[in-house]
Amino acid sequence: MNLARRAALASVACAVLLGTLKAWAAWRTGSVAVLASLADSVLDLVASLVTLAGVHWASQPADHDHRFGHGKAEALAALFQVGVIAVSAFAILLRASQRLMEHQPSVEAEYGIAVSLVAIVVTLALTRYQRSVVGRTGSIAIGADRIHYESDMFLNSAVIVALALEGYAGIAGADAVFGIAIGLWLLFGAWRASVAAIDQLMDKEWPEEKRQRFVEVAARHPELIGLHDLRTRTSGSKDFVQFHIWMDPHMTVLESHDVVERLEKELAEEFPGTEVLIHVDPEGQIDEPGNPLAETDLLKDTR
């Protein structure tokens, strides 16, 4: 079982545990903040199940109809999570606004506080594991799931403060106000999670520093006279790169092939999990006249 799938399963288990605890706490306290936290955990479970499915689908090898693999399934799963988060946030905002107008204090705050403390500890452990997995796999679905669970720690902290203020300090409306704050925070988290997924679906280029490091590795080969039309994208945890290189037009096909083989081997060592496509052009050849991207020699500033 790969790391991303293990992280998705851990997320599902965490959502089931916390949802059960929060359902009990919401019943005992009547708190809208705890109810908001419960709604978030239930939606966490749905989102985590979708993440698990997305990670599983994305890990499938390329087939006849999907020659580039299924990596974008992770981005689709991440966007589904964004929708789930947004729906839950609006529902929480509605319920909190109603509670604020009703002026009904919550009861038995200690149960909600205890469950929220447990939720913080469990969520902290999960997000640390997810961060490790994202660092090793680059999984965008697990990354979106981590952002959601990190927001849960703020949510649970807010629940504790809300219950303490209303249950012990006697400040009426604190529970509802914090419920509204939680809903707004979830909307912000949905926006953050959507950015990376949309960028991947739109085949956004790598960050400039990563592109520059890629060019610097290629520039180590003296046989390369120039490098142009560099195009990069990411699909799930896999990167794709294609570019053109200028080489001595008097080289034989075998000689240029050997140079490309050495270049691909070194790039694979520096950028593991990257599929590289290289097109060899004779020096000065421009395949797309008028295309400023294709005409740019990216090696000239690295030598």
N, C-alpha and C positions, 0 to 999 in steps of 0.2 A: 504494500500500500504506500503511495507516495505521500510526501509531507503535506501537500495542499489538502489532500483528502482527509488525512488525519486531523488537520486543523479544523476542517469543516465539520467532522464528526464531533470534535471537542466542543465546537460552537453549538451544535444541536443539543448535546448533553447539558451544557451550561444553561441554555434557554429553557429546557424542560425543568431543571432543578429550580431555577429562579422563578419561573412562572408559577410553579406549585406553591412555593413559599409566599410569593406576593399575593396570590389568590386568597390564601388564608389570612394574610395581614390586611388586605383590603376589606375582607368580611368582618374582621374584628375591629378595625378602626373607623371605617366609613370615610376615610380620607380620600379626597379627589387627587391629591398628589400621589398617594399609594396606588390608586386606581389607574392613574396615568402611567405609573411605573409598570403596573401589571400589563396594561395594554401594550406598552413598549416591549415587554418580555415575550408576550404572545406573538407579536409581529416579528420579534427576533427569531423565534422558532421557525416561522414561515420563511423568513429571509434566509436563515441558516440552511434550511432544507433545500431552498432554491440554489444557494451557494454550493451545497454538496453536489447537487445535480449538475450545476454549471462546471464545477471543477472536474467531475467525472467525464462529462461530455468533452471538455477541452483537452483532456488527457488522451483522448482516442487518437490513434494514428491517422495520417492522411489517407483518404480513400479516393475512389474514382471521381466522385462528385466534389470533393473538397481537397484539392491537391496541396493547398497550403496548410492543411490541418484544420482543427476545430477550436483554435485558441480563443477566438472572439466570443465563444460561449460564455467565457468568464465575464466579459464586458456586458453582455446581455443580462447575466445574473446580477451583476452590480447595479445595472439600471433598474431591474425589478426591485432590488432592495431600496433604491432611492424612492420609487413609487410607494412602497410599503411605509417607509419612514415618513414621507410627506402626508399620507392619509392618516397615520396615527397622530401626527403633530396637529393636524386640523381638528381631529376628534377631541384631543386633549384640550385644545384652546376653547372649543365650544363648551365642553363640560366644565372647565375651570371658570369660564365667564358666567355660566349659569349658577355655579356654586357661590361665586362672589356676590351675585345679586340676592341669593337666598340667605346669606349670612348664617350658615349652619356650621357650628364648630365640629371638628372631628373628635373622636373619643378614643380612649385607650391607646395613646400615642406610643407607649413603650413597645407594643408589638410591631408597629411599623418601623420604629427605629432599629429594633433588633434585626429584623429581616433585611433592612437596608444595609446595615453593617455587614451582614453575611454576604449580601449581593456585591458589595464593594470588594471584599476579599476575593471572592470567586471570579469576578470580572477582571480584577487586576492580574490574577494568575493567567487567565485566558488570553488577555491582550498581550502580555509579555510573550507567551508562546506564539501567538499570531505574528507579532513583530519579527520574531526569529525566523518563522517560516517565510514571511514575505521577503526578508533579507536574503534568504537562500534560494527562493524560487521565483520571486518577482510576481507572484500571483495577484492579479488585480481584484479578483473576487474576494480573496482572503483579506486584501488590503481594505476594500470597502467594508467588509464585515468588521474588521478591527476598528475602523473609524466609528462605526455604529456602537460597538461595545465600549469604546473609550468615552463616548458621549453618555453612556449609561452610568459611568462612575460619577460624572457631574450630576446626572439625574438623581441617583440615589443619595448623594450628598445633599442635594436640594430638598429631597423628601425628609431627610433627618432634620434639617434646619426648620422646614415648614411645620413639621409635627411638634418640634420643641417650642417654637414660637406660639403656636396656637394651643397646644395641649398643656404646656407648662407656664408660658409667659402670659397666656390669656389674650394674645393679640388676634382679634377676630379678622378673618379674611386672609391671614398669612398663607394658609394652605392653598387657597385658590390663586393667590398672586404667584406663588412658586409654581403652581401648575401651569400658569400662563408662560412663565419664564422657561419652563421645561419644554413646552410646545414650540416656542420660538427657537430654542437651542436645537431641537430636533430638525427644524426646517433648515437651519444653518448647516447641520451635519449632512442633510440630504443634498444640499447644494455642493458641499465639498466632495461627497462621494461621487456625484454625477460628473464632475470635471474630468477625472482620469478615465472613466468609462467612455465618455463621449470622445475624448481625444484619441483613444485607441480605436474606436469604431470609425473615426474619420481619418485614420492612418496618419496621425500627427507625427512629425519628425522627432527624432531623439532630442533631448536637451543639447544645447550647443556645446557644452563641455564634453559630453560623451561623443558627439560627432567629431570634435577636434582631436580627442584621444585616438579615435579610430583612424583618422587621417595620419596622425603622427606614427602609428604603428606601420601603416602602409608605406610611409615615406622612408622607412629604414632600408628599403630595397632600391639600390642604385639603378637597377634596370628600368624602373618606372620613371618616365620622363615627365608625366603629368597625370593628374587624376581629376576627373570632372563628372558631372551629372550624378552626384552621390544622393541616393534616396534611401531613407531608413523608415522603418515602422516596427510596431510591436503588436503581436497577437497572442493574448494570454501571457504565458511566461516565456514565449519564444520571440526572438528578434529576427528581422529580415533586413538585409542590406543588399543593394545593387549599385554598381558604379562602372564607369568606363575608365580605362587607363591608356595613356599614350606610351608606345614602345617603339624601339628602333624598327623601321619598316623593312630592314634587311635581315632581321632575325628569322629563323625558320619557324615553322609552326611548332615543331618539337621543342625548340628553345623557349619560345614564348609560353608554351604549355607548362614547362618545368618551372618557369618563374611564377606563373599563376598558382601552381600547386604549392610552392613554398610559401607564397603570400597567404593562401587560404589556410595553410597549416598554422602559421604564426597568428593570424587573426582568430582562429578557433581557440588557440591557447589563451589569448588575451580577452576574448569575448565568447566564453562557452555558451552553447545553446543558440548560437546565431547562424542562420542560413545565409550564405554569401553567394551572390551571383556577380561575376566579373566579365565585362566585355572588353576585348582587346582591340584598340584602334591604332593604326600607324600614326606616328607623330604628326600633329597638326590637323588630323582628321576631325571634322565636326559633323556629327550625324544630324543635328537639329539646328541649322542656322537660324539665328534670331532668338534662340532660347537662352536667356542669360544664365540659367542654372546649368545647362549643359555645357556652356562655354567657359565656365569658371574653372581655373586650374587651382585646385585646393592644396597642391603640394608646394606652390611657390613661396608660401609664408612659413613653411616648416623646415626649409633647408637653408 
